[in-house]
Amino acid sequence: MERKVYFVGAGPGNPKLITVLGREMLEKADLVMYAGSLVNPEVLNYTKGETVDSYGLTLDETTKIIADAVDAGKFVVRLHSGDPSLYGSVIEQMEELRKYDIEVERVAGVSSVFASAAALGTQLTLNGVSDTLIITRPAGKTLEKDLIPELSAYNTTMAIFLGTQKIREIMDKVRCPKDTPVAVVFHASWEDEEVIAGTVEDIADKVKDAGITRSAMIIIGGVVDPKNYRRSYLYGVAQEPL
């Protein structure tokens, strides 16, 4: 009997943005353990199996539930928001499951950082504006010190996860100019998606006025309000195939 669990990226929120393979896994599943409010409940409509919300459960408890289901011969999916490789804590889960001789197969998902770019109608790398994307998060319970000041000094595109509640603190310590464009995208791709645009100087006040305190992506950099970019070489002149 195959002893395997599938870690699936649910995508950023819109149920149509889960991958075809991810949806197929949900359709086959006897048990789906999902990451609480981070996963749009509509995504769970793809499964007829049992669903378990992992919010409030310890790692030992989630591992035991999955292991018991695998022992019973069930097809098990661990459903993460976005893509599991970004702030998904998957390595520690995989390590615990190995103690039960359970293999993990990963199914990639669409990250909310890409859904945020779509909501903004922009691109995260733009010729003449930013050729680099930095993905990071602020310090918190599981991170003693962050590198936001140092990283922001590169004056490139920054995507900050898990930072909405600390947006004023973040804006106070970034080392880019105060007029640098910033956008906060709440629930990117969900039906209640909301975009707040501003600058390093005023975005914290705008987010506070909007009442947004969680589940939002912070994008900092010129790509938020693209100006003075250069056309891509790809479309600029006739060239040999890449």
C-alpha positions in Angstrom: 0.0 0.0 0.0 1.3 3.4 -1.0 2.1 5.6 2.1 1.9 9.1 0.6 0.3 12.4 1.3 0.0 15.2 -1.2 0.9 18.8 -0.3 -1.1 21.0 -2.6 -1.0 24.7 -3.3 -4.5 26.0 -3.2 -3.6 29.2 -5.1 -4.1 32.8 -4.0 -7.9 32.6 -3.4 -9.9 32.5 -6.6 -11.0 28.8 -6.8 -10.2 28.8 -10.5 -6.6 29.6 -9.9 -5.8 26.2 -8.3 -3.8 24.2 -10.8 -5.4 21.4 -12.8 -3.3 18.9 -11.0 -4.2 20.4 -7.6 -7.9 20.2 -8.4 -7.5 16.6 -9.5 -5.9 15.8 -6.1 -8.8 17.4 -4.3 -11.3 15.4 -6.4 -9.6 12.2 -5.4 -9.1 13.0 -1.7 -10.7 11.1 1.1 -9.3 13.6 3.6 -8.3 17.2 3.1 -6.5 19.1 5.8 -6.5 22.8 5.0 -4.9 25.9 6.4 -7.8 27.6 8.0 -9.0 31.1 6.8 -6.0 31.3 4.5 -7.7 29.0 2.1 -10.9 30.2 0.3 -13.7 27.8 1.4 -14.8 27.7 -2.2 -11.7 25.7 -3.1 -13.0 22.9 -0.8 -16.0 22.5 -3.0 -13.7 20.4 -5.3 -13.6 17.6 -2.8 -16.2 15.2 -1.5 -13.9 13.9 1.2 -13.7 14.8 4.8 -12.2 18.3 5.5 -10.2 19.2 8.6 -9.2 22.8 9.5 -5.7 22.7 10.9 -6.1 26.1 12.6 -5.3 25.7 16.3 -3.8 22.3 15.9 -0.2 21.5 16.9 2.3 19.9 14.5 2.0 16.6 16.4 -1.8 16.7 16.1 -1.9 17.4 12.4 0.7 14.7 11.8 -1.3 12.1 13.8 -4.5 12.9 11.9 -2.7 12.5 8.5 -0.9 9.4 9.6 -4.1 7.7 10.9 -5.8 8.5 7.6 -2.9 7.1 5.6 -2.9 3.9 7.8 -6.5 3.5 6.9 -5.7 3.5 3.2 -7.1 7.0 2.6 -6.0 9.4 -0.1 -4.8 12.5 1.9 -4.3 16.1 0.7 -2.6 18.7 2.9 -3.9 22.0 1.3 -1.8 25.1 1.7 -2.7 28.6 0.6 -0.8 30.0 -2.4 2.3 27.9 -3.0 3.5 25.7 -0.1 7.2 26.8 -0.7 6.5 30.3 0.5 6.0 30.5 4.3 4.2 27.2 4.3 6.2 25.4 7.0 6.3 22.3 4.9 9.8 21.0 5.7 9.0 20.5 9.3 5.7 18.7 8.4 7.5 16.5 5.9 10.2 15.6 8.6 7.5 14.5 11.0 5.6 12.5 8.5 8.8 10.7 7.6 8.9 9.3 11.1 5.6 7.5 10.2 7.2 6.3 6.9 5.0 8.6 4.9 6.2 10.1 1.7 5.2 13.6 0.6 4.5 14.6 -3.0 4.3 18.4 -3.6 1.9 20.0 -6.1 2.9 23.6 -6.8 0.4 26.5 -6.5 0.0 30.1 -7.7 1.3 32.4 -5.0 -0.6 35.5 -3.8 2.4 37.6 -4.9 1.6 36.9 -8.5 -2.1 37.4 -8.0 -1.2 40.8 -6.4 0.8 41.8 -9.5 -2.3 40.9 -11.6 -4.5 43.0 -9.4 -2.2 45.9 -9.9 -2.0 45.4 -13.6 1.8 45.5 -13.4 4.8 43.2 -13.5 7.2 42.5 -10.7 10.3 42.9 -12.8 10.4 45.7 -15.4 13.2 46.8 -17.6 14.7 50.1 -16.4 12.7 50.0 -13.2 13.5 46.8 -11.3 15.2 43.5 -12.5 15.0 42.0 -9.0 12.2 40.7 -6.8 12.8 40.4 -3.1 10.4 38.3 -1.1 10.5 38.7 2.7 8.6 39.2 5.9 8.8 41.3 9.0 10.0 40.0 12.4 7.5 38.3 14.6 6.8 35.4 16.8 8.8 33.0 14.6 11.4 35.5 13.3 13.5 37.4 15.8 15.0 40.0 13.4 14.2 40.8 9.8 16.4 42.3 7.1 13.8 44.7 5.7 16.0 47.9 6.2 19.0 46.3 4.5 17.0 44.8 1.6 15.0 47.9 0.9 18.2 49.8 0.4 18.6 48.0 -3.0 15.7 50.1 -4.3 14.2 47.2 -6.1 10.8 45.4 -6.0 9.9 44.1 -2.5 7.0 41.8 -1.8 6.3 41.5 1.9 4.2 38.7 3.3 2.6 38.6 6.7 3.2 42.3 7.3 -0.1 44.1 7.2 -0.4 44.5 11.0 3.0 46.0 11.1 2.9 48.2 8.0 3.6 51.4 9.9 6.7 49.8 11.5 7.8 48.5 8.1 7.4 51.9 6.4 9.3 53.6 9.2 12.4 51.4 8.7 12.6 50.9 4.9 15.5 52.8 3.4 14.0 53.8 0.1 12.7 57.3 -0.7 9.5 58.4 1.0 7.8 58.9 -2.4 8.5 55.3 -3.4 5.2 53.7 -4.6 3.6 51.1 -2.4 0.5 49.0 -2.8 -1.3 46.8 -0.4 -3.5 44.1 -2.0 -6.0 42.5 0.3 -7.3 39.0 -0.6 -5.7 39.1 -4.1 -8.0 37.3 -6.5 -10.8 36.8 -4.0 -14.2 38.3 -4.6 -13.6 40.9 -1.9 -10.1 41.9 -3.3 -9.1 45.4 -2.4 -6.1 47.5 -3.6 -4.8 50.4 -1.6 -2.1 52.5 -3.4 0.1 55.1 -1.9 3.7 55.8 -1.1 6.1 54.8 1.7 5.1 58.1 3.4 1.3 57.7 3.4 0.4 54.0 2.8 0.2 53.1 6.6 -2.5 55.8 7.1 -4.4 54.6 4.0 -4.4 51.0 5.1 -5.5 52.0 8.6 -8.4 54.0 7.2 -9.4 51.1 5.0 -9.5 48.8 8.1 -7.2 46.2 6.6 -5.2 44.3 9.2 -4.5 40.9 7.7 -4.4 38.7 4.6 -2.7 41.3 2.4 0.4 41.6 0.3 2.7 44.6 0.5 4.4 45.5 -2.8 7.1 48.3 -2.6 8.8 49.8 -5.7 8.6 51.6 -8.9 6.7 48.7 -10.6 3.6 49.7 -8.5 3.3 52.9 -10.6 5.5 52.2 -13.6 7.1 55.2 -15.3 10.3 55.7 -17.3 10.7 52.0 -18.0 12.6 50.7 -21.1 11.0 48.5 -23.7 12.0 44.9 -23.5 14.7 43.8 -26.0 12.5 40.8 -26.6 10.0 42.9 -28.6 12.3 45.8 -29.6 14.3 44.4 -32.5 14.5 41.3 -34.7 16.6 38.7 -33.0 17.6 35.1 -33.0 15.4 32.6 -31.1 16.2 32.5 -27.4 
